[in-house]
């Protein structure tokens, strides 16, 4: 990267950093990694663990003002609820510009001169995203109760199977569930989960 190269912002969730680096491969740019307490920026911003203070700290620690001529940082739009961009500008002189919503659009965004097209504003939660979310969440629960396999293997294998089944079912069929109005989606999911637990109990 050179002084005119663009600067992209990420939180310090390892998986996110790896994926951003993969999307930026071949691009002359800087990646500024701010402290999001090891969470993705969306969750961290929602829990008040990723804010303008973390971005300001990252800018100052990296001495970004010395590395680049411009004063623009392209940030993940999911960080928007937690980052006061006026405070970042006031404290550092850098302007936050929101990038595309989905990481897969990053190469196209770069090729488009760092401009978002209308479809880059849309939140996408496609089949691959939902499958990954289901499997990773189910795996986390499995690791939590995995020690039970040493004590009562048959029972805990059945519980782990049920966990994977529930999450795969819920996330794969998510678009088919009704909209969340008057508790319709929540009640339907609750009934399905209770039905699954009753069947497991029988």
C-alpha positions, 0 to 999 in steps of 0.5 A: 500500500501507498499513501493514497491507498484506501483504508478498510476497518475491521473488528478483531474477530479472527474469522472476520479478519481472515475473510476480509483479508481473503476478499482484499487479496490483490488490492493495495490497501490498509486493513485497520483492525480495531478492538471489538473484544473478539466479537464480530462488529455487529454483535460487539456494537450491539453490546457496546463493545465496539464504539468510536473510542475503539476506532479512534484508538486504532487510528492513533496506535497505527499512526494512520495519519502518517501512513496515508494522505487522505482522511477516509476509512471504509467501515463495515456498515454493521458497526454503524449502531455503535460508532459515532462518526462525528466523534471520530472525525473530531478526534482524528480528522478521519471520515468514516464511509460505510462499505457494502453490507455483505462481505462478498460484495467487497471486490465489486465495491472496490472495482466500482471505485469504492461506490456502493450500488443499490443492491450493496445496501441490502442485507443478505442472509442467504442459504450459505449464511444460514447454514453456516450460522446453524452449524456454528451455533449448534457446534458451540452448544455441542462443545458446551455439553460435550463432556457429558458424552464421557458420562452418559454417551447414548443420552448426550449423543441424542441431545447433540443430534437434536440440537443440530436438527433444531438449528438446521431446521430453524435456519434453513426454513427461516424464510418460510416462517411468518413475519414477526407480527403479534408474536407469530414467528416466535410462537411458531418456533416455540411450538416447534421446539416444544414439539421436538422436546416432547418427541425426544422425551417420548 
